[in-house]
Amino acid sequence: MNLKKLLTSAVLSVSLCQSAVAVPVEIDKVVGVVNEGVILKSEVDTIINRVKKQAKEQGQQLPKDKTLRVQAIERLINQTLMLQMASRMGLEISDSQLDQTLASIAKDQGGNIADLRGTIESSGESFQAYREEIRKEITTQQVTRANVDRRIYISEQEVDNLLKIMESQGQNTEEYDIGHILIDIPNNASADEIADAKVRADKVIEFLQDGQEFKRIAISSSSGSKALEGGQLGWMGINEMPSLFAEAVKGKKSDAIIGPLRSGAGFHIIKVQEIRGRQVVETTEVKSRHILIKPSIILSEEKARNMLIGFAKELRAGTADFAELAKEHSEDPGSALKGGEYDWTDPTTYVPAFKDALLSLNQDEISEPFRTQYGWHIVQLLGKRVADKTDLAKRNRAHSMLFNRKFKEESFNWQQEMREQAYVNILPTDE
């Protein structure tokens, strides 16, 4: 069925009896078209209902349904574009990788997957639908990472400069809990459009200074990616923020309203919701080695996992040498030639699944196979130590801060470029 036919049959109907007068029963309808894909009314309703439920639990007021609908559709447009990109890249999240993520979520909540299922279903939601939402989240994260990482370059000089700044600021640094509202400006905007956006931004600041709730205003007005979360960007250090924000929040106190700040994307309004000091006295470092096997068209997920199960069994029995197996089989070019070994490293610099697997091990213990976005791994903990601000730990931290800052900026640019190149058509509605 081509797209035109799909749209003309967006409202489906069934007939209980061919001889009777057919009574249309609305099953679902298309509310938007994104390239070759569609956005359904049920998807929009699901997001709106979830936001309403969370707001009710938190005692938070929300704008009208019409505003929520616009924000929900925007989120679905971005998600659809990313899932389409994932399809073109051949990126798929396997059931085993999804189960591993769900197990991690359940563990964070103090239970197992059965407990998580019970919690989801007791809230009236389908656990299967929840699973698929998590699969989409993982997919969009990996698509973003794959496309944005390659746009980021961090020179040694940048790291050196940041280390000097950090040293001049002393060991006590600050983190800010940031709220963000973006009043966007169209590409190639006219002077009148820019002036109109500025007026709207000034009005938002007026509302906030009058004491109106930030989250509610963000949901109503923001074009930022976190609009439906009330514009909450979370805790960030100065060196992790976009440069525009970093300069603006320095020296500000809690509850400060800042802006409007002009960028290529539009006018930004920032609220410093809370400030806390950050002090790291000591850093736990680990020394480890691992073997990475990447699934492919030739090598299935199950075969990759089974291969590592076999390696782990041989290693525990003492019939194989870890370094030799890594040199022969590991697909991590950075460590394979060194027998899979990583030098002393702050484990928080690793991806969460790798860090969690590593920190769960005792000295010399070998993990069971586990999945990250890079493939299947087994890892052995060779040692653990507490270091007092080693140069390596400080350098890793500086690099991570620079990366986080650039990643936020480049993520926005990449998503904006993808949106500009896409065909998006939001269909009119009676609502």
Buried (B, 14 or more C-beta within 10 A) or exposed (E): EEEEEEBEEBEEEEEEEEEEEEEEEEEBBBBBBBBEBBBBBEBBBBBBBBBBEBBEEEEBEBBEEEBBBBBBBBBBBBBBBBBBBBBEEEBEBBEBBBEBBBBEEBBEEEBEBEEBBEBBEEEEBEBEEBBEBBBBEBBBEBBBBBBBEEEBEBEEEBBEEBBEEBEEEEEEBEBBBBBBBBBBBEEEBEEEEBEBBBEBBBEBBEBBEEEEBBBBBBBBBBBBBBBBBBBBBEBBBBBBBBEBBBEBBEEBEEEBBBBBBBBEBBBBBBBBBEBEEEEBEEBEBBBBBBBBBEBEEEBEBEEBBBBBBEBBEBBEEEEBEBBEBBBEBBBBEEBBEBBBBBEBBBBBBBEEBBBBBBBEBEEEEBBEBBBBBBBBBBBBBBEBEEBEEBEBBBBBBBBBBBBBBBBBBBBBBBBBEBBEEBEBEBBEEEE
